[in-house]
Amino acid sequence: MTDSMTIYEKSIMDYEGKTYALARLANGEKRLVVERETAVFNGTPQNDTRVCELTPGNAVALRSQLPWLTPVPLGVQTSFGFGGRIGLATPGHVAAFRAVGGDITPIFAQQSVRENSRIGRTPQQVMDDAIWGIFETGWRGAWGADADHVKELSHVAPFVQAGYTFFTIDPSDHVDNDAQTDDLDTVRQKTAVLPWQTFDITEDELINTCCAAPIILDGTTLQFDEEVLLRALAKYGHALNHTLTITAEIRQQIAGQPFDLEMSVDETDTPTSAEEHYFIANELLKRDVPVVSLAPRFVGKFQKGVDYMGDLAEFESELAKHATIMHHFDAYKLSIHTGSDNFSIYGLINQYANGRVHVKTAGTSYLEALRVISKTDVALFRKILDLGHERFGKDRKTYFLDCQPQNVPTSDLLNDGALPGLLDDFDARQLLHVTFGSVLDEYGTVLNSDLRNDESAYEAVLVTRFSRHLRTFC
């Protein structure tokens, strides 16, 4: 290798006659170093070594040489998804997995279309950041890459081109929440105009099939009468059609390669009933949609950065029904969206899902970055907090939150020692969580620099936080 840089020891890899490693320069920048290399990589030759910048092209080349750096479909095994808004969290995610162990498979590349657009990242950047982090840590296990909350046909291509293997289709804009309370005549009018030609069945045929007899499952009996079915159709019919349309687009673009698919209806106003869950799953599976994960809208509140809010007994009762339906079809797992920090219900989820669960987190790694900054760059954290107050009203608009910003002190009211405690406060966590876009626009460069200069501190807080998340599912 070379004496002018520091090598990450875990990254050193001898494979098929070549040696690969990741190195850190004195200024904090990183380089790929390859010994006995051909012309696959674009870099500076130094004797028998090539030193390369971490470019997208070199990331592609490295994936071609080290096959475990390519994400794969994960199927129905227990999985855990990470969101990394800054692009520096993957080493900490890997360290958390290693600290906990267990039979869980990670999704290291995950960011929603909404978050990418808010902070100006691309699916390729998210993928490359994950790959370099995986390489740095020497991780050689299977991992996935989630194209999260795909809502439109135009969202598909950038994720396919970047090599994603898991597609979360979010048709929530096409869910009709009013169908739950509409009068029956209105419901009938809504179902009459559904795209029945796409479903390849008539409304009467569907009613006769679903309402012929009770559906008896292990511990749960579902009774579809005509009204229950029509309301499910009116509520989710267009969402199903949209899911089928995007699935066809993914299939066309991915050109025969295997992929995982999730349908997510969690971001809706009303909970998904057991009958609605059964209806959605049955319709997807009989149309050969390769769904390996389904995210219903559970009862209670799943909000950003905080624990579950709701009646635990009611949640358990409804979760048991959803899990029974999932086990009945034996084709997919339950997906828990906004899964960060829901420590009070993880045990119940693990108990009823019995290994068939995907937990999707987002924003936790960003909050843990702020935890580090609250101790190491107090001046920056104070600016971030005050900007959060300034931008909260605008930035919260796409989120369901109970945050009361007036309960969060402004920076001038807090001494330095009180700042880290905000990362454990309900209202402060939500305020800081949802204003990430504004913060990264304003202070992203210095925040990124601070974290690069104290990688061990960032890794340590990620291991602490995510070990707590993961331990329940091992």
ZAMARGU-4260 file (C-alpha; in steps of 0.2 Angstrom, whole numbers, plus 5000, padded with zeros to 4 digits):
<rodrens>
0) 5000/5000/5000 | 5006/5018/5003 | 5014/5027/5018 | 5005/5044/5015 | 4988/5038/5021
5) 4979/5028/5035 | 4972/5012/5029 | 4956/5006/5037 | 4961/4988/5043 | 4945/4980/5041
10) 4944/4985/5023 | 4960/4976/5017 | 4954/4962/5006 | 4964/4950/4996 | 4953/4943/4982
15) 4958/4934/4966 | 4976/4940/4966 | 4973/4958/4970 | 4973/4968/4986 | 4960/4981/4990
20) 4958/4993/5004 | 4951/5010/5009 | 4962/5024/5015 | 4960/5040/5023 | 4971/5055/5019
25) 4977/5068/5031 | 4963/5080/5026 | 4949/5067/5029 | 4946/5063/5011 | 4946/5044/5007
30) 4953/5034/4993 | 4952/5017/4986 | 4969/5008/4985 | 4972/4993/4974 | 4987/4983/4972
35) 4991/4973/4956 | 4977/4981/4947 | 4972/4981/4929 | 4964/4996/4920 | 4947/4993/4928
40) 4949/5008/4940 | 4952/5026/4936 | 4966/5032/4947 | 4984/5037/4949 | 4997/5023/4947
45) 5010/5022/4961 | 5022/5007/4956 | 5010/4992/4957 | 4997/5002/4966 | 4983/5012/4960
50) 4975/5026/4971 | 4958/5031/4966 | 4945/5044/4971 | 4928/5037/4977 | 4919/5041/4961
55) 4903/5033/4955 | 4913/5024/4941 | 4925/5017/4953 | 4911/5011/4964 | 4904/5002/4949
60) 4921/4994/4946 | 4923/4989/4963 | 4907/4980/4963 | 4912/4971/4948 | 4927/4965/4956
65) 4920/4961/4974 | 4903/4953/4971 | 4897/4954/4989 | 4896/4973/4987 | 4881/4971/4975
70) 4864/4971/4984 | 4853/4956/4982 | 4835/4952/4985 | 4831/4946/5003 | 4815/4938/5001
75) 4804/4935/5017 | 4818/4933/5030 | 4819/4946/5044 | 4826/4962/5038 | 4830/4979/5045
80) 4831/4995/5034 | 4842/5010/5038 | 4840/5028/5032 | 4856/5038/5030 | 4853/5056/5026
85) 4871/5062/5027 | 4879/5047/5019 | 4891/5043/5033 | 4882/5031/5043 | 4885/5014/5035
90) 4900/5010/5045 | 4890/5012/5061 | 4876/5002/5054 | 4888/4988/5051 | 4895/4989/5068
95) 4878/4988/5076 | 4874/4972/5067 | 4891/4965/5072 | 4888/4970/5090 | 4871/4961/5091
100) 4873/4946/5079 | 4857/4936/5075 | 4848/4931/5060 | 4843/4948/5053 | 4848/4954/5035
105) 4852/4973/5033 | 4846/4985/5020 | 4860/4997/5020 | 4855/5008/5005 | 4838/5016/5009
110) 4831/5033/5006 | 4814/5038/5000 | 4810/5048/4984 | 4804/5062/4996 | 4820/5063/5006
115) 4831/5062/4991 | 4822/5077/4983 | 4822/5087/4999 | 4841/5086/5001 | 4846/5084/4983
120) 4853/5067/4984 | 4851/5054/4970 | 4848/5035/4972 | 4865/5032/4964 | 4873/5043/4978
125) 4864/5034/4992 | 4869/5017/4984 | 4888/5023/4982 | 4888/5029/5000 | 4882/5012/5006
130) 4895/5003/4996 | 4910/5013/5002 | 4904/5011/5020 | 4902/4992/5017 | 4919/4991/5009
135) 4927/5001/5023 | 4921/4989/5036 | 4924/4973/5027 | 4906/4967/5028 | 4904/4952/5016
140) 4886/4947/5021 | 4870/4948/5010 | 4862/4965/5010 | 4848/4974/5001 | 4845/4991/4994
145) 4827/4999/4995 | 4820/5011/4983 | 4809/5018/4996 | 4791/5026/4994 | 4791/5025/4975
150) 4775/5034/4970 | 4776/5037/4952 | 4782/5028/4936 | 4795/5042/4934 | 4803/5037/4950
155) 4808/5019/4945 | 4822/5022/4932 | 4835/5030/4943 | 4833/5016/4956 | 4834/5003/4943
160) 4849/5011/4935 | 4858/5012/4952 | 4855/4993/4955 | 4842/4993/4969 | 4834/4976/4973
165) 4820/4981/4984 | 4806/4992/4978 | 4793/5000/4990 | 4778/5005/4981 | 4768/5018/4990
170) 4751/5020/4982 | 4744/5030/4997 | 4739/5045/4986 | 4727/5033/4978 | 4719/5027/4994
175) 4701/5033/4997 | 4700/5035/5015 | 4682/5042/5014 | 4676/5025/5008 | 4676/5020/5026
180) 4662/5031/5031 | 4653/5035/5015 | 4635/5030/5013 | 4633/5014/5004 | 4626/5022/4988
185) 4642/5032/4986 | 4653/5017/4989 | 4644/5008/4975 | 4647/5023/4964 | 4665/5022/4968
190) 4667/5004/4965 | 4658/5005/4948 | 4671/5016/4940 | 4686/5005/4946 | 4697/4999/4932
195) 4689/4982/4931 | 4697/4978/4914 | 4714/4978/4923 | 4708/4967/4937 | 4702/4954/4924
200) 4686/4951/4934 | 4669/4959/4936 | 4663/4966/4952 | 4649/4953/4953 | 4661/4939/4951
205) 4672/4946/4965 | 4658/4948/4977 | 4652/4930/4973 | 4669/4923/4976 | 4674/4933/4992
210) 4657/4933/5001 | 4652/4915/4998 | 4658/4908/5015 | 4668/4914/5030 | 4687/4913/5028
215) 4693/4903/5043 | 4711/4906/5047 | 4721/4900/5062 | 4713/4909/5076 | 4704/4922/5066
220) 4688/4921/5055 | 4685/4934/5042 | 4668/4937/5036 | 4666/4947/5020 | 4648/4953/5017
225) 4645/4964/5002 | 4646/4980/5011 | 4663/4975/5019 | 4670/4970/5002 | 4663/4985/4993
230) 4671/4997/5006 | 4688/4988/5004 | 4686/4990/4985 | 4682/5008/4986 | 4696/5012/4998
235) 4710/5002/4990 | 4705/4998/4972 | 4714/5012/4964 | 4729/5009/4975 | 4730/4991/4969
240) 4729/4997/4951 | 4743/5009/4954 | 4753/4996/4962 | 4750/4984/4947 | 4755/4998/4935
245) 4772/5002/4944 | 4776/4984/4946 | 4774/4981/4927 | 4786/4996/4925 | 4799/4989/4937
250) 4798/4972/4928 | 4800/4980/4911 | 4815/4990/4916 | 4824/4977/4927 | 4824/4966/4912
255) 4822/4949/4920 | 4833/4951/4936 | 4825/4946/4952 | 4819/4959/4964 | 4809/4961/4980
260) 4793/4971/4981 | 4784/4979/4995 | 4767/4987/4995 | 4765/5001/5008 | 4748/5009/5013
265) 4754/5015/5030 | 4754/5033/5026 | 4735/5034/5026 | 4722/5042/5037 | 4713/5026/5043
270) 4720/5010/5049 | 4720/4994/5038 | 4707/4982/5044 | 4710/4963/5044 | 4698/4961/5030
275) 4706/4975/5020 | 4723/4967/5023 | 4717/4950/5017 | 4709/4958/5002 | 4725/4967/4997
280) 4736/4952/4999 | 4725/4940/4990 | 4723/4952/4975 | 4741/4955/4974 | 4746/4937/4975
285) 4734/4930/4963 | 4740/4942/4950 | 4758/4936/4953 | 4765/4952/4960 | 4781/4947/4968
290) 4777/4955/4985 | 4788/4950/4999 | 4783/4963/5011 | 4767/4972/5015 | 4765/4988/5026
295) 4747/4990/5032 | 4742/5005/5042 | 4742/4999/5060 | 4731/5006/5074 | 4739/5020/5084
300) 4752/5032/5080 | 4769/5029/5072 | 4778/5046/5071 | 4795/5051/5067 | 4809/5049/5080
305) 4798/5043/5095 | 4790/5028/5102 | 4773/5021/5097 | 4758/5030/5104 | 4742/5021/5107
310) 4733/5007/5116 | 4745/4993/5117 | 4731/4980/5120 | 4722/4986/5105 | 4738/4986/5095
315) 4742/4968/5100 | 4724/4962/5096 | 4725/4970/5078 | 4743/4964/5076 | 4738/4946/5080
320) 4725/4947/5065 | 4738/4955/5053 | 4751/4942/5058 | 4738/4928/5056 | 4734/4933/5038
325) 4752/4935/5034 | 4756/4918/5040 | 4741/4911/5030 | 4747/4917/5014 | 4765/4912/5018
330) 4772/4923/5004 | 4777/4939/5012 | 4782/4948/5029 | 4775/4962/5039 | 4783/4978/5036
335) 4784/4991/5050 | 4786/5009/5043 | 4791/5023/5053 | 4799/5009/5063 | 4812/5020/5072
340) 4812/5020/5091 | 4796/5010/5093 | 4804/5000/5108 | 4787/4997/5117 | 4780/4986/5103
345) 4795/4978/5096 | 4793/4963/5107 | 4775/4961/5101 | 4780/4962/5083 | 4793/4949/5085
350) 4782/4938/5094 | 4768/4938/5082 | 4778/4939/5066 | 4789/4925/5071 | 4803/4930/5059
355) 4793/4937/5045 | 4796/4956/5048 | 4804/4970/5040 | 4808/4986/5051 | 4810/5002/5041
360) 4819/5016/5050 | 4823/5033/5044 | 4830/5049/5052 | 4838/5040/5067 | 4855/5040/5060
365) 4853/5059/5057 | 4847/5062/5075 | 4862/5052/5081 | 4873/5063/5071 | 4866/5078/5080
370) 4869/5070/5096 | 4887/5070/5092 | 4887/5088/5086 | 4878/5093/5102 | 4894/5088/5111
375) 4908/5092/5099 | 4902/5107/5090 | 4890/5117/5101 | 4890/5132/5091 | 4884/5122/5076
380) 4871/5113/5086 | 4864/5129/5092 | 4862/5136/5075 | 4853/5119/5069 | 4841/5120/5084
385) 4836/5138/5080 | 4835/5135/5062 | 4823/5120/5066 | 4812/5132/5076 | 4812/5144/5061
390) 4808/5131/5048 | 4797/5118/5057 | 4780/5125/5051 | 4785/5123/5033 | 4795/5107/5035
395) 4782/5097/5045 | 4769/5098/5031 | 4772/5080/5024 | 4773/5072/5041 | 4760/5067/5054
400) 4767/5074/5071 | 4761/5078/5088 | 4777/5089/5091 | 4773/5105/5101 | 4788/5117/5096
405) 4784/5129/5110 | 4790/5115/5122 | 4807/5115/5114 | 4818/5129/5121 | 4828/5140/5109
410) 4847/5139/5110 | 4848/5155/5120 | 4839/5147/5135 | 4850/5132/5136 | 4867/5130/5143
415) 4880/5119/5134 | 4877/5104/5145 | 4858/5104/5142 | 4860/5102/5123 | 4863/5083/5122
420) 4847/5080/5132 | 4836/5087/5118 | 4840/5071/5108 | 4830/5062/5121 | 4815/5074/5122
425) 4799/5070/5113 | 4796/5087/5105 | 4814/5091/5102 | 4817/5075/5093 | 4803/5078/5081
430) 4807/5096/5078 | 4825/5091/5074 | 4820/5076/5064 | 4809/5084/5051 | 4819/5100/5048
435) 4833/5090/5041 | 4831/5096/5024 | 4833/5114/5029 | 4848/5110/5040 | 4857/5101/5027
440) 4854/5115/5015 | 4861/5127/5027 | 4874/5118/5037 | 4877/5101/5028 | 4895/5105/5023
445) 4901/5109/5040 | 4890/5095/5048 | 4898/5082/5036 | 4915/5089/5040 | 4913/5088/5059
450) 4907/5070/5058 | 4921/5065/5046 | 4933/5072/5059 | 4926/5061/5073 | 4921/5045/5065
455) 4923/5035/5080 | 4911/5046/5090 | 4897/5044/5077 | 4900/5025/5075 | 4898/5024/5094
460) 4881/5032/5095 | 4875/5023/5080 | 4880/5006/5088 | 4871/5011/5105 | 4855/5016/5097
465) 4853/5003/5083 | 4859/4989/5095 | 4844/4993/5105 | 4833/4992/5089 | 4840/4976/5083
470) 4842/4966/5099 | 4823/4962/5100 | 4823/4953/5083 | 4838/4942/5086
</rodrens>
